[in-house]
Amino acid sequence: MGVKVHLLKRVAGPDGNWPAGSTIEVDQAQADALVAGGAAELIDSMVPFVAEADVKAPAEAGEAQAKAKKETAVEKPSGKKEKAVEG
């Protein structure tokens, strides 16, 4: 069974040619060589740790998004509301 890697650089060889950003499956030796050379990172290393307390239920997430939308609305002199543009 192979190891999945996320390519950071374009990789070409006898088995194919893959652009940066691709996810490919290679054997462990190839994965180690790609990672050591800075051309790839292991997929498992990309999974961030999320504390259980940071995970919100879908209803809570929807409420937070609705609140954020209300907070970004600004009133124009004409009385119409317009979204604030941050930049």
DARA-V632935 format. One record per backbone hydrogen bond with DSSP energy under -0.5 kcal/mol. CO is the residue of the C=O (numbers start at 0). NH is the residue of the N-H. E is the energy in kcal/mol with one decimal. If there is no record, write none. Layout:
BEGIN
co & nh & e
CO & NH & E
CO & NH & E
END
This chain:
BEGIN
co & nh & e
2 & 25 & -2.6
3 & 42 & -2.0
4 & 6 & -0.6
4 & 23 & -2.1
5 & 40 & -2.0
6 & 20 & -2.9
10 & 17 & -3.3
12 & 15 & -1.3
15 & 12 & -2.7
17 & 10 & -2.5
18 & 21 & -1.6
21 & 6 & -3.1
21 & 23 & -0.5
23 & 4 & -2.6
23 & 25 & -0.5
25 & 2 & -4.0
26 & 30 & -2.5
27 & 31 & -2.6
28 & 32 & -2.0
29 & 33 & -2.7
30 & 34 & -2.5
31 & 35 & -2.6
32 & 36 & -1.9
33 & 38 & -2.3
33 & 39 & -1.1
34 & 37 & -1.4
38 & 7 & -3.0
38 & 8 & -1.6
40 & 5 & -3.0
42 & 45 & -1.8
43 & 46 & -0.9
45 & 47 & -0.7
48 & 50 & -0.5
50 & 53 & -1.6
50 & 54 & -0.6
51 & 54 & -1.0
56 & 60 & -2.2
57 & 61 & -2.2
58 & 62 & -2.0
59 & 63 & -2.1
60 & 64 & -2.0
61 & 65 & -2.2
62 & 66 & -2.3
63 & 67 & -2.1
64 & 68 & -2.0
65 & 69 & -1.9
66 & 70 & -2.0
67 & 71 & -1.1
68 & 72 & -0.5
69 & 72 & -0.9
71 & 83 & -3.0
73 & 81 & -2.9
75 & 78 & -2.4
79 & 75 & -3.2
81 & 73 & -2.9
83 & 85 & -0.6
END
